[in-house]
Amino acid sequence: MLYTGKGDKGDTYFFGSKDRVSKASCQTEALGTLDELNSLLGVCRSQADVSNKQSRKKNKQKGISISKILEGVQQNLFIIQAAVAGADKRISQEKIKYAEGIINTIERELPPIKTFFLPGATELSSLIDYARTVARRTEREVVRFSETEKEVAPEILQYLNRLSSLLYALVRFINFKSGIQEIPPTYE
């Protein structure tokens, strides 16, 4: 059943729980932004699949699979959602280290960062940059929930903090591999 009508008065419940919770609670907001981020990453992943197929036809190149990285992130976000909802699920240090490893690998291939740059170099990098900003908001909402309602495991906060860095690294990697010059802001 896609609807029950039970939330018509502004409360809801989470999968596996019988307790009703206000839709205005920090927990509900954190879960909503996690869901929003996961959906946006699905859009990014589908675009990465299209870009990857086009790139393979042109260059026959192999290497970092943006799509596989994003799929892994989506799986991890479901773990985090379950934990925030109250399930006994955890993000492992290995998942944090894996994200750091991807960031480090990409960073070695790119010129050093000297300034900010305008989003919009490619469609895929723009979408992932947008996802990065949603990831930052998601992190803030989960921190707010952790500070005001129920403390979350520190690994969740670490992973969400790394996630925006991982997405930023992917944006720069895509732009670099596309041969597109990043445009810095002029501040004029």
C-alpha positions in Angstrom: 0.0 0.0 0.0 1.4 3.4 -1.0 -0.6 5.4 1.5 -2.3 4.8 4.8 -3.6 8.3 5.7 -2.1 7.8 9.2 0.2 10.8 8.8 -2.5 13.2 7.8 -2.2 14.9 11.2 1.5 15.7 10.9 3.1 12.6 12.5 4.7 9.5 11.0 6.5 6.3 12.0 9.7 4.8 10.8 10.1 1.3 9.4 10.4 -1.2 12.2 9.0 1.2 14.9 5.5 1.6 16.2 6.1 5.0 17.8 4.6 8.0 16.1 7.0 10.9 15.6 6.2 14.5 14.5 7.0 15.2 10.9 8.7 18.4 12.2 11.1 16.6 14.4 14.9 16.7 13.8 14.9 13.0 13.3 12.3 13.2 10.5 14.2 16.1 8.9 17.5 14.2 9.0 15.8 11.2 7.4 14.2 13.3 4.8 17.5 15.0 3.8 19.2 11.6 3.7 16.5 10.3 1.4 16.7 13.5 -0.8 20.5 13.0 -1.1 20.2 9.4 -1.9 17.6 10.2 -4.7 19.8 12.9 -6.1 22.8 10.5 -6.1 20.6 8.1 -8.1 20.2 10.8 -10.7 24.0 11.4 -10.7 24.6 7.7 -11.0 22.3 7.3 -14.0 24.0 10.3 -15.7 27.4 8.7 -14.8 26.4 5.5 -16.6 25.4 7.5 -19.7 28.7 9.5 -19.6 30.7 6.4 -19.0 29.2 4.6 -22.0 29.9 7.6 -24.2 33.5 7.9 -22.9 34.2 4.2 -23.5 33.0 4.5 -27.1 35.3 7.4 -27.7 38.4 6.6 -25.7 38.1 3.0 -24.6 39.4 4.3 -21.2 39.1 2.4 -17.9 39.8 3.6 -14.4 37.6 5.0 -11.7 34.0 4.1 -12.0 32.0 7.1 -10.9 28.8 5.0 -11.1 30.2 2.3 -8.8 31.4 4.8 -6.3 28.0 6.5 -6.2 26.2 3.2 -5.8 28.4 2.4 -2.8 27.6 5.8 -1.3 23.9 5.1 -1.8 24.2 1.8 0.0 26.0 3.5 2.8 23.3 6.2 3.1 20.7 3.4 3.6 22.8 2.2 6.5 22.9 5.7 7.9 19.1 6.1 7.4 18.4 2.9 9.2 20.6 4.0 12.1 19.0 7.4 12.3 15.6 5.8 12.3 16.7 3.7 15.3 17.8 0.4 13.8 21.0 -1.3 15.1 23.1 -0.5 12.0 26.5 1.1 11.8 28.9 2.6 9.3 32.3 0.9 9.7 35.7 2.6 9.8 36.5 0.6 6.7 33.8 2.5 4.8 35.3 5.8 5.9 38.8 4.6 5.0 37.5 3.5 1.6 36.0 7.0 0.9 39.3 8.5 2.0 41.2 6.2 -0.3 39.1 7.3 -3.3 39.7 11.0 -2.4 43.4 10.4 -2.1 43.6 8.5 -5.4 41.8 11.3 -7.2 43.8 14.0 -5.5 47.0 12.5 -6.7 45.8 12.8 -10.3 44.7 16.4 -10.2 46.5 19.8 -10.0 46.4 21.3 -6.5 43.4 23.4 -5.6 44.3 27.1 -5.7 40.8 28.7 -5.6 37.1 28.1 -5.7 35.5 27.5 -9.1 32.1 28.0 -10.7 30.0 24.9 -10.8 28.7 23.9 -14.3 31.6 22.6 -16.3 29.7 19.4 -17.4 26.2 18.1 -16.7 27.6 15.3 -14.6 30.0 17.4 -12.5 27.2 20.0 -12.0 24.8 17.3 -10.7 27.4 15.9 -8.4 28.3 19.4 -7.2 24.6 19.9 -6.4 24.7 16.6 -4.5 27.7 17.8 -2.6 25.7 20.8 -1.3 22.8 18.5 -0.4 25.3 16.3 1.4 26.5 19.3 3.5 22.9 20.1 4.4 22.3 16.5 5.3 25.3 16.5 7.5 24.0 19.5 9.3 20.6 17.9 9.8 22.1 14.7 11.2 24.3 16.7 13.5 21.3 18.7 14.7 19.4 15.5 15.4 22.4 14.0 17.2 22.8 17.1 19.4 19.1 17.7 20.2 17.3 14.3 20.1 19.5 11.2 20.0 23.2 10.9 19.7 24.4 9.1 16.5 27.5 7.0 16.2 30.6 9.1 15.5 31.3 7.1 12.4 28.1 8.4 10.9 29.3 12.0 11.3 32.7 11.1 10.0 31.3 9.4 6.9 29.0 12.3 6.2 31.8 14.8 6.6 34.0 12.8 4.1 31.1 12.4 1.7 31.1 16.0 0.7 34.9 15.9 0.2 34.4 12.7 -1.9 31.8 14.4 -4.1 34.0 17.4 -4.5 36.9 15.2 -5.6 34.6 13.5 -8.1 33.5 16.9 -9.5 37.1 17.9 -10.0 38.1 14.5 -11.5 35.2 14.7 -14.0 36.2 18.2 -15.1 39.8 17.3 -15.3 39.2 14.1 -17.4 36.8 16.0 -19.6 39.5 18.5 -20.4 37.4 21.4 -19.2 39.0 24.4 -17.6 37.6 25.2 -14.2 36.5 28.9 -14.1 37.4 30.7 -10.8 35.0 33.4 -9.5 36.1 36.9 -10.3 34.6 38.5 -7.2 33.8 41.6 -9.3 
